[in-house]
Amino acid sequence: MKGLLSAALAVSVMLSMAACGDSQAGTSAASDAGTNAASEANGGSAGGSTEHREVVYGSASMITSFDMKNITSANDMQAADQVYDTLVRKINHEIVGYLAESYEISDDGKDYTFHLRQGVTWSDGTPFTAADVEFSSEYIRDECPQWQWLYKDLEDVEVVDDHTVVYHFTVADSSRISTMCSTNYGGIFSKAAYEKYGDEYGSSADKVVGTGPYVITDWKENEYVKFEAKEDYYMGAASIKNLKYVAIADANAAVVALQTGELDQYMNPISGVNLQNLRNANNVTIDEFYTCRNESVYMNCQTGIFTDVRMRKAVAYGINKEECLAVCADGQGKVVIYPCDLGDMVTANPDFVPSTTYEYDVEKAKALVEECGNTGAEVVIKSYNTEPYATLSVWLQGVLTNIGLDAKVETMERSAFLEQCNNGEVTICPFSWSNSSYDFGAAVGVYMNSANVGTSGNFGFYVNEKADELIAEGNAASDEETRKGYYKELMELYMEDVPSVAIYANMSAVAHASDLESIDPSSAWYSMYLYKWVE
């Protein structure tokens, strides 16, 4: 069986590339055309002063560490993706070779052999080798609880020679190669640098080593990080030579900065009046696309009143999804029946209407709450203190109040929330799980997999052996239609057990200066390497 490793990066958004299908097994190769196309997309001169103008891009929060075990959010990745690379990337839905020139997957889907590029060096000048790949995957598996689920079935990593490495997994998973495209799961780090700096790795500019397109030149805590393009980058030097990453938590302030030209790009989605204002700005371009990020309501299936499935169904009946989308996202998104209900945009999505659905019915919800003897029971909603969760929490409070519960809201810093969530101390919360692979098994399988309870994705602590079996069978199958069959049965189970209520898929609207363009606006890879100057 064949699995294609794309031979070329998309040169511009005008090149509409067909999805590769992410086949289960076979041989794949990336020719020199991949590197040449990347050079054309990123190495071309925009002329004079523009090429070396410092591009300022912003995020809602500032990264505090470049050590992957301390990276917990997309905002962190928006900085980390400038300096780290993976073996493969997904660009315009194609698998593209990066640190790996080619790969093969065994017929049983359990062994992944990667042939590494030769001549690649770390930013400290040391050579990149298979030992770094072995170290990186084991580090994520053993030290990074946020991201380790990808490697839960990793038996070992075999270093064949300096430029060949074999991942040995105990089970097959068709979605695995797509997930490895993301830095948080498939990032490759310098073994020597981690050994040299120990716990201090990633804490300052001089203690960050990567193979990515940029290096850190200056880092002022809580203010900014500055990057400079590597002219000898193995995929071709970036078009944008100088970057400054800043934190702007207030979206209103970010919009003003975009309009005045103080900010060139804002990585966090813009919505509502702010979005309309930017659409009217002649110096700003908006890239809009649906994402695999689904806003949902999670309920703890192990402790508290939502251990009773009738209470979870009551919440499902009590939710007006259209209202939630309008109130919490200004209508910017798509109401979904189940997670990642986005048609053929998501590989192996069964794309159907389940036999059990929950139309908005407050009276039915109230009756279920009363049937359980919980009318008037106190429920604490916990969430981040940032948007959209602050608004989602207040909206959810209204939902729970309407169905007969005494709902309170407790918001907190992200780190505190994640700790409580991981410890099973959250009874109910609005939250999302974002998956960059656009593969149903990788995205939705995480929601319901008992191996991922807590902050690995299964925020409701849902445990069901049948669900685990269906996820495993669907992920192991190589034929997409076969996979859809397993996932269809999985979604029937999801709708019956209601471990969460999927509400809407986000429509991401990313704003940037009009003299910049992205070669893949919908990519979940946050590197500014994807941007080039408009000619």
N, C-alpha and C positions, 0 to 999 in steps of 0.2 A: 504494500500500500504506500502511496506517495503522500508526503506532507511538504507543502511548498514553503520555502523560505524566500521571501520576496527579493528579487534581484535589484530592486531600486527603490529609493525613497521617492515619494510623490514630490514633484518639483513645485507644484502650485496647487491651490484649491481647485483649479480648472481641470485637473486630471482626476477624473472620478474612477477610482480603482475598485474592481470587483472584490468582494470578500473571498479570502482564500479557503475558508471552510475549516481551518485548523484541524486537519486530519489527524487521526490517531497515531499512525505509525508510518515508517518509511524513511527515505533519504531526502534531505533537503540541502540546497546549496545557494550561497549568495555570491554572485560574480563581482568582479571589480566595478561593474556598472552601478552597484549599490553605493560604493564609495564615491564614484564619479558624480552620480546624481546628487548626493548629499553635498558635494563640493559646489556643484552648480547652484543648488538651492541656497547655500549659506555662505559661500566664499566670494560671491560676486560683489563688486564694488557698487555702492549707490552714489558714489561720487563725492569728492571734496569732504566737507565738514560732517556730513550726515553719517558717513560710515563709522566715524569714531565718536559720535555724540553719545554721551552717557544716557542710557535708557533707564528710567526710573519705573520700577513696577512694584505694586503694592499688594498686600494681603491683610486679612483681618487681624492677624496676630504675628508676633515675631518669633522665629525659631530660637530656641535656647540651647540646643545641642545638635551636632551633626552625627552623633552616635545613634545608630538605628534603634537601639533599645529604648532611647528617650524620645523618639519621634512617634507621635500619636495621632497626628491629624493631617488633613490635606494642606493646611496652611504651612505646616512644617515641610511637607514634601515640595512645596513651591520654591523653597530655598535649596533643599537637598538634591533635587533633580538637576540642578545646575552642575554639580560636581561628581555625581555618581552615575554609573552606567550599569546596564544589565547585559546578559548574554544575547537576548533578543528583545525587540521592541515591536509594538503594534502601531503602525502608521497607516491611516486611512483604511483600517480594518485588515491590513496585510501584516503578516509576520515578517519582520525585517532583521537581518543579521547585524548585530553590533559587536560585542566582544567575541561572539562566536561567528565564524564564517559559515558554518553549516552544522546540522545536527541530524541524528537518526534516532527514531524511536523503535524499539523492538516490536516484533509482531504481537507479543502478549501485552504491549503497552506499559511495561513496568520499568524498562531500562532506557535512559536517555543519554546518548553519547553526543558530546559537544566538541567540535573541532575549533579551537581558539585561534584568533588572529595572532599572527606573529609580529613582533616589533612594536607592540603596544607597551607604553611605559606609564607608570603612575606619575602623579604631579611632582613627586619628590625625585624623579629620575630613575627609580628602580623598575625592573622589568615586571610586567604582569604575567603570571603563570597559572597553571592549573591548581597549584597549592592555594592560591587566593580564592579560587572558586570553591574548593573544598571547605576552606575556613568559613567563607561567607554563608553558605547554605546551612552549615552546622551552627553558626553563630545565631542566625535568625531562628532556627529550630529550638535552640537551647536557651537563648538569652532575650528573645524579643516576643513576649506574650501576645502583643497586639497582632503580630504577623505570622506566628509560628504554625498556624493551622495548615498552611500549604505543605509543610514538611512533616506532618504527623505520621505519614506513611513512608517516610524516608528511612531506608535501612542503612545505607552508607553511601559515601561518595568516593569513587575509586579514581585515583590519579594514575592514569596510564603512562603519561609522560608530561613534559612541561606544557604541551599544547593540546592535550586530549584528556577529557574528564568524563566519567560515566556516573550518572545518578542511578542508584538502584532503589526502586520503590517496591513496597510489598503488594500494592494494588495498582491497577490501571486507572487513569483519569484523563478523559479526553479534553477537559478544560484546563489541565495543568499548564500546558505550554503557553496559553494565553495569559494566565495569571503570573507566570514568571516574567512577563514583559514589564511589570510594574516594579519600581525600585524598592518599595516597601516589602515586597515578597521576593523578588529576584535580584535585588541589588548585589553588586560585587564590591567587596571592600579589601583593603590592603592588610593582609595577615601581619606583615612586618610592622606596619604602623600601629595596629592594635596592640601588638606585643610590646612595642617601644613605649607607647604612651599609657597603656593600661586604662584605668578608669578616667584618666584625663583626656582620652581620645575624644575629639569632636567638641572640646570645650573652648577652643580659641582658633583663630585663623591658621596659626602655625601648626596646629594639631589635627588638621583635616587633610586627608590624602585621597585623591580620586583619579579615575580615568576619564571623567566626563569632559564636556566641551569647555568648561570654565574652571578657573581657580579663584579662591578667595584672596583678595588683596588687602581688605580692611574689614573689620567687624567691630562695631561699637554696640555693646550690649543694650538691648531694648530700643535701639535707634535704627540701625541699618546694617546691612552686609553688602560689601562691594565685590564684584566679580570682574575678571578679565578673561577674554577668550584666549584659548590655547591655539596658537598659530599652527602647531604641529599635530592638532587633533586628528586621530586616525580616520575619522569620517569626513574630514574637511573642516577648515576653520569656520566658526560661526560668522554669520553676516553681521550680527550685532556684537561689537567688540567690547563694550563696557556697560556693565549693569550695576544698578543700585537697588537693592531690595529693602523696602520700608514697610512698617506696620501702620495701617490706617483702619482702626476698628469701626469708625463711624462711616457708614456708606455715604451719607450726605457730604461729608468732608472729601471723600474719595471722588465723588461726582464733580464737585467744584474744582478739585485739583486736575481732573481730566479735562475739564472745560478750559481751564487757564493754561494748560500745558505743563503744569508742574509735575504731573503724573502721566506716564506714557501707557501704562497698562495696569488694570486692576484684576487680579486673578479670581476674586470672589464674585459670584453672580450679582447682577444689578436687577432690581425689579421696581414695579410701581411707577410713581411719578418720576423717580430718579432715572428709570430706564427711558421714559418718554422724553425727558429733558436731554438725555444724551443722544437720542435718535435725532433730535433737532439740532445738535451741535455739528457744525461743518468740519470740525477737526477730529472727530471721534468716529470710529467704526465699531459696530456691535456684531459679534459672532454669536449666533443663537443655535442651540441644538439640544435634543433630549439626552438625558444621561441615565445611567443605571442606578442613580441615587434615588431611592424611594423613601419618602417621608411616611412613617408608620407609627402606630401606637403599639408598644410592647407591654405585655402583662406577664408577671412572674407566675409561671406554672408550677412552681415548687413550694412557695410560701405565700400566705396571705389569702385574701378572699377570691383571688382570680385562679386559685387552684381548681375551682369549680368551673367546668367548661361553660355552664349556663351563664356565669357572670361575664365570661369573655364574649359570649354571643350577645349578651345584653349591650356591651360596649359597641360591638359591631353594628347592631341595629340602631344604636343611638348616634352614630356618626353620619353626618351629612357631608359626604366627600366633596361635593361641588362647593358647598359653603366653606369648607376648610381650605380648598384651593384658592378661593376668592379672598378670604380673610387673611390667610397666612402666607400666600405667595402671589397675591395680586393677580390671580388667574394664570400665572406663568407656569404651566406644566400640563400634565395629562392625568386625569383620574384613572386609576387602575383597579382591576378586580383583585388581582393577586400581585405579588412582587415581580417586577420586571415584565409586566404585561405590556410589552412594546412591539408586538408583531415580529416581523422577521429581522428587525434591528438587533435582536438578541438571538444568538445561535442556540438552536434546540428548544426555543420557546414553544410549548404546545399550542399556544394561541387559540384558546377555546373559552367557552363560558361554562364554568363548573356546575355540577348539578345542585350544589348548595351555594346560595348567594345571600347577601344581607342588604335588602333595600331599606332605606331610612324609615324607621318605624319606632317612634319614641314610646308609644303605648305598649308595644310588644316588649321593648327594652325594660320599661318599668315593671311589667308583669314578671319578667324573669328575675329581676332584682328582688321583688317581693316574694316570689316563689322560693328564693334562696334564703329568705329571712334577713336580707341585708339592707332594707330600706332605712336610710338615715345613717348607715355605717360610714365612718371616717376613712377617707382614702387620701394618701399624700402623693401628689404628682411630683416627681423629681426630674430636673433637667439642667442643661447648661444655662448660664445667665446671658448667653448671646443669642442673636437671631440666626435662624428663624425660631429657635426653641423657646425663647421667652414668650413670643406671641403664640406659638403652638400650645404651650403649657396653659396659658390663660384661656385659649379656645377650648382645650380639653377639659379644663375645670368646668366650663359652662356645659359641656356635653354630659359629664358625670353628674352634675347638679340636676340637670334636666331629667335624668333617668332615676333620680331618687337617692343619690349618694351625697355625703357631706365631703366635698372635695376641697383640699388645700393644695397650694403650690409652694414648692421649695426649690429655688434655683441656686446654683453654685458654680464655682470654677470648674472648667473641664476636667482637670486632673482629679478633683474630689469626686465628681460625678462618676468618672470611669472606675475609680476605686470602689465606690459603693455598688456600682453595677456589677463589677467583677466578683464582689463578695456576696451577691444575691440580696442586697439590701434595698433594692429598688422594686417597689410593688407595681408601679405603672409609670410609663414615661413616653413622651414623643421622641423619636430618634430615627436615624436613617442608617442604612448600610449601603455604602457605595462600592461598586466593583468595577474595575477598569477593563475587565476582559470582555464584557458584552457576551458572556457565555452563561446560559441559564444554570448549568450545573455549578459553576464557580460562584455565581451571584446568589441564587436562591438556595442552593444546597447548604450554604453557610447558615442561613436563617434557621434551618431546622435540624442541623446535624448536632447530635448530642456531644460530639467531641469539641464543639465550639461554644459551649455555654459561657456566658459572660461577655467580655469585650472582644472576643474573637468573632462576634457576629450573632450568636444565638443569645440575644439579650433577654429573652423570655425564659431561659433555662428550660426549654422544651426538650423532653426526652421521650422518644418513641422508636422502638426497635424497627418497626415497619418503615418509618421514614428514613432511618439510617440505611436500611436495605435498598430502598428505592433510589436514594442518592448514590449509593455505591454502584448499583446496577446501571443507572443512567450515565454516570461518569465513566464507567468502564467500557460501555458500548462504543464502537467506532462509527456505526451508522447513525446519521442524525435523526432519521425517522424513528429508529428504535429508541434512541435517547428521549425523543419527544413523548413516546408512549409511557416510559417510566416517569417522566416529569409530570405528565398529565395526571397519573395516579397520585403522585406526590402532592399536586395542587388540590386534588379532591380531598386528600387527607388534611391539608392545610386549612381548607375552607371549613371542614367539619370540626377540627380541633381548635382553630383560631388561636395559635400561639402569638399572633400579632394581627393587626388590621392594617393592611397596606392601603394608603390613601391616594397618593399621587406621585408620579415620576416628575422630577424637576426638569424644567426647561432652563438650561443654563444660558445666561446672557453675559458674555465676557466682553468688556469694553477696552479698546486700545486706541492709540493715536492712529490717525488715518495714513500716516506714512509707513506703517508697519502692516504686514500681513502674515498669517499663519499658513504653513503647508498642510496642517491638519487641525482645524479649530476644535473638533470634537475629541481630540486625544486626551486621555486622562494622564498622560505624561506631561509634567508641568515645565519642562525645560524651555527656556527662551531660545534654545537652539532651533526650535520649530518656527521661530519668527525670522523674517528677513525684511529688508527695506523694499518698499514699493519702488519699482523702477520708473 
